[in-house]
Amino acid sequence: MTTFIPNAASEVADAIQWALAAEAPLEIVGGGSRRGVGRPQQAEHTLDLSKLSGVTLYEPEELVLSARAGTPLSEIEALLAGRGQELAFEPMDCAPLLLGVEPGHGTIGGVLASNLSGPRRIKAGAARDHILGIHAVTGRGEAFKSGGRVVKNVTGYDLSKAMAGSWGTLAVVTDVTFKVLPAAPTETTLVLPGLLDDAAVAAMTLAMGSPAEVSSAAHLPEGIASKASQMLNGAATILRVEGFGPSVDYRVAHLRDLFGGHGFEEITGDASKALWRALRDCLPFADGTERPVWRISMAPTEGHRLALELRRSVPAELFYDWAGGLLWVRMYDDPEADLLRSLVRRFGGGHATLLRANAAHRAAVPVFEPQPPALAALSRRLKEQFDPKGILNPGRMG
């Protein structure tokens, strides 16, 4: 077994060209926090990007940051925070859930490869909506670049967005450029206690449709809420409002009036930020085990219906993000993939990803949502163009 640890993009190309000549597939690794997502790797050799690290450009006034793919996400977030800026899509740190360790192991390249976004997804979009450009090397060993350093870039096909969610199966990204945004100076979380799932979804829908400009909405059933924050007890429906102080106060007051004005709690400042980071990283299910955890995206109005039917059939715990459009589901033993995906189809369709499971389960079930025939054909053609010999992360996505 060979592990390549390149220090430059040219060395990435050299490693891939060696793999092509030797017909020896490569597992692509950055910080390793997402290594357990997808089917077990079918590669004996490893391409480790951890030394391909460092911020290469940061222009706060232009809201642009460029970095090498192996740069730790924590390093980038600290740099941005020092200038009052952030990655607005709140990329998930998978280390607590998948590795059972403290956060801080993810890389900026892994952020793009996985396209996982946090609670602000409903307002700010996903990683693919903030990527401006990349440098990468295909499975043919050919270096290319796509996009640039400006927000508007409409010339040709944007290959940087094609890399989002590809999990390292199309090309090895060596450098990324992201759009960054000013962080809100004030945030307040309004807590609506004691709602059942259907009432909570109705409340989140009402809040999202109001003029209060809610940036995040989630529901934590009883037994889950206290695992996200010691400030929560019992079922909690939470609404985040961000911006300048007077504006936040006015909009929170509007929400209070909208819901009757009585018995609601507020969580502010660092406590509010910690709560939403806990949901971003799925900390209620970060228990150090390999019990199956699903990440399901579907219509917000249908998620609680799926949850009711699922609970009637098997033991499961879950909570809601994205105003009900994202369900985090933890099973007790078996992933129950056939049951869960049949329910997803029954309630309007969506995407279900088995984000955590042991190797045997990941080998036995489709980890990623099976694609319809037309999309699957397009994916095959894309793979044939970028990695015809199947050198990069073979088998990971199916």
C-alpha positions in Angstrom: 0.0 0.0 0.0 1.3 3.4 -1.0 0.3 6.8 0.5 1.0 9.9 -1.6 1.2 13.1 0.4 1.6 15.9 -2.2 2.8 19.4 -1.3 1.8 20.9 -4.6 -0.9 20.5 -7.3 1.7 19.2 -9.7 2.5 16.3 -7.3 -1.2 15.5 -7.3 -1.1 15.1 -11.1 2.0 13.0 -10.8 0.3 10.6 -8.3 -2.8 10.2 -10.5 -0.7 9.6 -13.6 1.2 6.9 -11.6 -2.1 5.4 -10.6 -3.3 5.3 -14.2 -0.1 3.6 -15.4 -0.2 1.0 -12.6 -4.0 0.6 -12.9 -4.1 1.2 -9.1 -7.1 3.2 -7.8 -6.7 5.9 -5.2 -8.7 6.8 -2.1 -8.8 10.6 -1.8 -8.4 11.9 1.8 -8.2 15.3 3.3 -8.8 15.6 7.1 -10.5 12.2 7.2 -13.7 13.4 8.9 -15.9 12.3 6.0 -13.9 9.1 5.2 -16.7 6.8 6.5 -19.4 8.3 4.2 -20.3 6.2 1.1 -19.6 2.6 0.3 -16.3 1.1 1.6 -13.4 2.1 -0.5 -12.2 -0.2 -3.2 -8.7 1.3 -3.4 -5.4 0.0 -1.9 -3.5 3.3 -2.3 -4.2 6.7 -0.7 -3.8 10.2 -2.0 -3.6 12.3 1.2 -4.2 16.1 0.7 -3.5 17.2 4.3 -0.2 18.9 3.3 -1.8 20.8 0.5 -2.8 23.5 2.9 -2.9 27.2 3.4 -5.0 30.3 2.5 -3.6 31.7 -0.7 -5.8 34.8 -1.1 -8.1 36.7 1.2 -9.7 40.0 0.2 -12.3 40.9 2.9 -13.4 44.0 1.0 -14.1 41.8 -2.1 -15.7 39.0 -0.1 -13.4 36.4 -1.6 -11.2 33.7 -0.1 -9.0 31.2 -1.9 -7.3 28.3 -0.2 -5.6 25.0 -1.0 -7.9 22.0 -0.6 -6.3 20.5 2.5 -6.7 23.7 4.6 -8.5 22.9 7.8 -12.0 24.4 7.9 -11.4 25.5 11.5 -8.5 27.6 10.3 -10.6 29.3 7.6 -13.5 30.0 10.0 -11.1 31.6 12.6 -9.6 33.8 9.9 -13.0 34.9 8.7 -14.3 35.5 12.2 -11.4 37.8 12.9 -12.8 40.1 10.1 -16.4 39.7 11.0 -17.1 37.4 8.1 -18.2 33.8 7.5 -19.1 31.0 5.1 -22.8 31.7 5.2 -23.9 28.2 4.3 -22.5 26.9 7.6 -20.6 23.8 6.4 -21.1 20.7 8.7 -18.2 19.4 10.7 -18.6 15.7 10.5 -15.9 14.7 13.0 -18.2 14.5 16.1 -20.9 12.4 14.3 -18.6 10.1 12.2 -15.5 9.9 14.3 -16.8 10.4 17.8 -14.2 13.1 18.4 -14.1 16.9 19.0 -14.8 19.1 15.9 -12.0 20.5 13.8 -10.9 17.7 11.4 -12.6 18.8 8.2 -11.0 20.6 5.3 -12.2 23.2 2.8 -11.9 20.7 0.0 -14.1 18.2 1.8 -16.7 21.0 2.2 -17.0 21.3 -1.6 -16.8 17.5 -2.2 -19.6 16.8 0.2 -21.7 19.9 -0.3 -23.1 19.5 3.2 -24.7 22.7 4.5 -26.0 23.7 7.9 -29.2 25.3 9.3 -28.9 28.5 7.2 -29.3 26.5 4.0 -32.9 27.6 3.6 -31.7 31.2 3.3 -28.1 31.2 2.2 -28.0 28.1 -0.1 -25.4 25.3 -0.2 -21.7 25.2 -0.8 -22.2 24.9 -4.6 -24.0 28.3 -4.4 -20.9 30.0 -2.9 -18.1 28.4 -4.9 -16.5 30.8 -7.3 -13.7 28.7 -8.8 -11.4 25.7 -8.5 -8.2 24.2 -9.7 -8.4 20.4 -10.0 -6.9 17.3 -11.6 -9.1 14.8 -13.4 -8.8 11.0 -13.2 -7.0 11.3 -16.5 -4.2 13.1 -14.7 -5.0 16.4 -16.5 -5.0 19.7 -14.5 -7.8 22.2 -15.2 -9.4 25.2 -13.7 -13.0 26.5 -13.6 -14.5 29.8 -12.5 -12.6 32.7 -11.1 -12.5 35.2 -8.3 -15.7 37.2 -9.1 -19.3 36.4 -8.2 -20.5 36.7 -11.8 -19.0 34.0 -14.0 -21.3 32.8 -16.7 -18.9 31.8 -19.5 -19.4 28.1 -20.4 -20.3 25.3 -18.0 -19.3 25.8 -14.4 -17.3 22.7 -13.5 -16.7 24.0 -10.0 -20.4 23.4 -9.2 -20.2 19.9 -10.7 -17.6 19.0 -8.1 -20.0 19.9 -5.3 -21.4 16.7 -3.9 -19.2 14.4 -6.1 -17.3 13.0 -3.1 -14.0 13.0 -4.9 -15.1 10.6 -7.6 -14.7 13.0 -10.6 -11.5 15.0 -9.9 -9.1 15.9 -7.1 -9.7 19.5 -6.2 -6.4 21.2 -5.3 -7.5 24.8 -4.8 -10.9 26.5 -4.1 -12.2 30.0 -4.1 -15.3 30.8 -2.1 -17.5 33.8 -1.7 -17.7 34.9 1.9 -20.2 37.2 3.6 -20.4 39.5 6.6 -21.5 37.7 9.8 -24.5 39.0 11.5 -23.6 41.1 14.5 -26.6 39.9 16.5 -28.6 36.7 16.6 -31.5 35.6 18.8 -33.2 32.3 18.9 -36.9 32.2 19.8 -38.0 28.9 21.5 -41.6 27.7 21.1 -41.9 24.9 23.7 -44.0 21.7 23.8 -45.2 21.4 20.2 -45.9 18.1 18.5 -44.3 17.4 15.2 -47.2 18.5 13.0 -47.8 21.7 15.0 -44.1 22.5 14.9 -44.0 22.2 11.1 -47.0 24.5 10.8 -45.3 27.0 13.1 -42.1 26.9 11.2 -44.0 27.3 7.9 -45.9 30.3 9.4 -42.6 31.9 10.6 -40.8 31.4 7.3 -43.7 33.1 5.4 -43.7 36.1 7.8 -41.8 39.4 7.3 -39.5 38.4 10.2 -36.8 37.1 7.9 -36.1 34.0 9.9 -32.7 32.6 8.8 -33.1 29.1 10.4 -35.9 27.0 11.8 -35.8 23.6 13.5 -37.8 21.3 15.7 -36.4 19.0 18.4 -38.8 16.5 19.8 -38.8 15.6 23.5 -35.7 13.7 24.4 -33.6 15.3 21.6 -33.7 19.0 22.6 -31.7 18.6 25.8 -29.0 16.8 23.8 -28.6 19.9 21.6 -28.5 22.5 24.5 -28.8 22.4 28.2 -31.0 25.5 27.9 -33.8 23.3 26.2 -36.1 21.0 28.1 -38.8 19.0 26.4 -39.8 19.5 22.8 -38.6 22.8 21.3 -39.3 24.5 18.0 -36.6 27.1 17.5 -36.4 30.1 15.1 -33.2 32.1 14.5 -33.3 35.8 13.6 -30.0 37.5 12.6 -28.9 41.0 11.7 -28.3 44.3 13.5 -29.6 44.6 17.0 -32.6 46.9 16.6 -33.8 45.0 13.6 -33.4 41.6 15.4 -35.4 43.0 18.4 -38.2 44.2 16.1 -38.5 41.0 14.2 -38.4 38.8 17.3 -41.2 41.0 18.7 -43.1 40.4 15.5 -42.8 36.6 15.9 -44.0 36.8 19.5 -47.1 38.7 18.3 -47.5 36.2 15.5 -47.6 33.2 17.9 -49.6 34.9 20.7 -46.8 36.5 22.7 -46.7 34.4 25.8 -44.5 31.7 27.3 -41.7 31.9 24.7 -38.0 31.9 25.7 -35.1 33.6 24.0 -31.5 32.3 23.6 -29.0 35.0 22.6 -25.4 35.5 21.8 -22.9 32.6 22.2 -25.5 30.3 23.6 -27.6 30.7 20.4 -24.6 30.2 18.2 -23.7 27.0 20.1 -27.2 25.6 19.7 -27.2 26.0 15.9 -23.7 24.6 15.7 -25.0 21.5 17.5 -27.7 21.1 14.9 -25.3 21.8 12.1 -23.0 19.0 13.3 -25.9 16.6 14.4 -24.5 16.5 17.9 -27.7 14.9 19.4 -26.7 11.7 17.5 -22.9 12.1 18.0 -22.8 9.3 20.5 -19.6 7.6 19.5 -21.4 4.6 18.1 -22.0 3.3 14.5 -25.7 3.3 14.9 -27.2 4.2 11.5 -27.9 7.9 10.9 -29.8 9.1 7.9 -29.9 12.6 6.4 -33.2 13.0 4.5 -34.1 16.0 2.4 -37.8 16.3 1.3 -40.7 18.7 1.2 -41.0 20.4 4.5 -44.8 19.7 4.8 -44.3 16.0 4.3 -41.4 15.2 6.7 -43.5 14.8 9.8 -45.8 12.4 8.0 -42.9 10.2 7.1 -41.7 10.4 10.7 -45.0 9.2 12.1 -45.1 6.2 9.7 -41.5 5.4 10.4 -42.0 5.4 14.2 -45.0 3.1 13.8 -42.8 0.5 12.0 -39.4 0.6 13.7 -37.7 2.2 16.7 -36.2 5.5 15.5 -35.2 8.9 16.8 -35.2 12.1 14.7 -35.3 15.8 14.6 -36.0 18.4 11.9 -34.0 21.2 10.4 -34.5 23.5 7.3 -38.1 24.4 8.6 -39.0 20.7 8.3 -37.2 20.0 5.0 -34.3 18.1 6.5 -34.7 15.1 8.8 -31.9 13.6 10.8 -32.9 10.0 11.7 -31.1 7.6 13.9 -31.9 3.9 13.8 -31.1 1.4 16.5 -29.4 -1.3 14.5 -30.5 -2.0 11.0 -30.5 1.0 8.6 -34.0 -0.1 7.3 -33.1 1.3 3.9 -35.9 -0.3 2.0 -38.5 0.9 4.5 -37.2 4.4 4.7 -36.8 4.9 1.0 -40.3 3.6 0.3 -41.6 6.1 2.8 -39.7 8.9 1.1 -41.3 7.9 -2.2 -44.7 7.7 -0.6 -44.5 11.2 0.8 -43.5 13.1 -2.3 -39.9 12.0 -2.9 -36.6 13.4 -1.8 -33.0 12.3 -1.0 -31.9 10.0 1.7 -28.2 9.6 2.5 -26.9 7.0 5.0 -24.4 9.3 6.6 -23.2 7.0 9.3 -23.2 3.2 9.5 -20.7 0.4 10.0 -18.8 -1.0 7.0 -21.1 -4.0 6.6 -24.2 -1.9 6.3 -22.5 0.6 3.9 -21.5 -2.3 1.7 -25.0 -3.8 1.7 -27.3 -0.9 0.9 -27.3 2.1 -1.4 -25.7 4.8 0.7 -26.7 7.6 -1.6 -30.2 8.1 -3.0 -30.5 6.0 -6.2 -30.8 8.2 -9.2 -33.6 8.0 -11.8 -32.4 6.5 -15.1 -31.9 9.8 -17.0 -29.9 11.3 -14.3 -27.9 8.1 -13.7 -27.0 8.1 -17.4 -25.8 11.7 -17.2 -23.7 10.8 -14.2 -22.1 7.9 -16.0 -21.2 10.2 -18.9 -19.7 12.7 -16.6 -17.7 10.0 -14.9 -16.5 8.7 -18.2 -15.3 12.2 -19.2 -13.5 12.9 -15.9 -12.3 9.5 -14.7 -12.8 6.8 -17.4 -10.6 4.3 -15.7 -12.3 4.6 -12.3 -9.1 5.7 -10.5 -10.7 8.1 -8.0 -12.6 6.8 -5.0 -13.9 3.7 -6.9 -17.2 2.4 -5.6 -17.8 5.1 -3.1 -21.0 6.4 -4.6 -22.2 3.0 -5.9 
